[in-house]
Amino acid sequence: MTPPARRGPLTRALTTAALASYTANTMFGTAVAARLIDTRRIRWVHHALFVATSTLGALALLAAVVERRAAAFALAAAVVPLSVLPRTARRTWRHAAVALAAAPSFVVAAALARRES
């Protein structure tokens, strides 16, 4: 019989960081769509935030699986929208809808990680 996994603070920290990165990326994308920010010279910022969000989300999912946390199920649901998003036409309602589809996953995962700490 294998011993239960240690429940450290890693899932909570990574899930919180992933939620923060997702929120920053969503706010930046919304500002670009509303034409509050001109991204002709800084287009890379939105892409860098997406990579950070995806990486932090994957690390949080891995930590949640290793630590056997319920947050893993919520984070797993974010994989689909984050995988489809790069193939969705930018500056369309579909891009925004796919991006927002990941929001409940990050929020629920952060709440579960906080509760289980």
C-alpha positions in Angstrom: 0.0 0.0 0.0 1.3 3.4 -0.9 1.5 6.2 1.6 -0.8 9.2 1.0 0.7 12.1 -0.8 1.9 15.0 1.4 -0.4 18.0 1.3 1.8 21.0 1.0 1.0 24.6 0.0 2.3 24.1 -3.5 -1.1 23.6 -5.1 -2.6 26.6 -3.4 0.3 28.9 -4.5 0.4 27.7 -8.1 -3.4 27.8 -8.4 -3.4 31.3 -7.1 -0.6 32.3 -9.4 -2.4 30.7 -12.4 -5.6 32.6 -11.5 -3.7 35.9 -11.2 -2.0 35.3 -14.6 -5.4 34.4 -16.2 -7.0 37.5 -14.8 -4.2 39.8 -16.0 -4.3 38.2 -19.5 -8.1 38.6 -19.6 -7.9 42.2 -18.5 -5.2 42.9 -21.0 -7.2 41.2 -23.8 -10.3 43.1 -22.9 -8.4 46.4 -22.9 -7.0 45.6 -26.4 -10.5 44.6 -27.7 -11.9 47.9 -26.3 -9.0 49.7 -28.1 -7.7 51.2 -24.8 -4.3 49.7 -25.5 -2.5 49.8 -28.9 -0.6 46.5 -29.2 1.2 47.2 -32.5 4.6 47.3 -30.7 3.7 45.1 -27.7 1.7 42.3 -29.2 4.1 39.8 -27.5 2.7 40.9 -24.0 -0.6 39.1 -24.6 1.2 36.0 -25.9 3.6 36.0 -22.9 0.7 36.3 -20.5 -1.0 33.3 -22.3 2.2 31.2 -22.0 2.5 32.1 -18.3 -1.1 31.3 -17.7 -0.9 27.9 -19.5 2.4 27.0 -17.8 1.2 28.0 -14.3 -2.1 26.2 -14.9 -0.2 23.0 -16.0 2.1 23.2 -13.0 -0.9 23.8 -10.7 -2.6 20.8 -12.2 0.5 18.6 -11.7 0.9 19.7 -8.1 -2.8 19.1 -7.4 -2.6 15.6 -8.9 0.6 14.8 -6.9 -0.9 16.2 -3.7 -4.2 14.5 -4.4 -6.3 17.6 -4.3 -9.8 18.2 -5.6 -8.5 21.3 -7.4 -7.0 18.9 -10.0 -10.5 18.2 -11.4 -11.3 21.9 -11.8 -7.9 22.6 -13.4 -8.3 19.7 -15.8 -11.4 21.4 -17.2 -9.3 24.5 -18.1 -7.1 22.4 -20.5 -9.7 22.3 -23.3 -10.3 26.0 -23.6 -6.6 26.8 -23.2 -5.8 24.3 -25.9 -8.4 25.6 -28.3 -7.7 29.3 -27.8 -4.6 29.7 -30.0 -6.6 28.2 -32.9 -9.5 30.6 -32.4 -9.6 33.7 -34.6 -8.5 36.7 -32.6 -10.6 39.8 -32.3 -13.8 37.7 -32.5 -16.5 36.9 -30.0 -15.5 33.3 -30.3 -12.0 34.1 -29.0 -13.5 35.9 -26.0 -16.0 33.1 -25.4 -13.3 30.4 -25.4 -11.1 32.5 -23.2 -13.9 33.0 -20.7 -14.7 29.3 -20.7 -11.6 28.7 -18.6 -12.6 31.2 -15.9 -14.8 28.9 -13.8 -12.1 26.3 -13.8 -9.5 28.7 -12.4 -11.9 30.3 -9.8 -13.2 26.9 -8.6 -9.7 25.4 -8.4 -8.4 28.4 -6.4 -11.3 28.1 -4.0 -10.8 24.4 -3.6 -7.0 24.8 -3.1 -7.6 27.5 -0.5 -10.2 25.4 1.4 -8.0 22.3 1.4 -4.9 24.1 2.8 
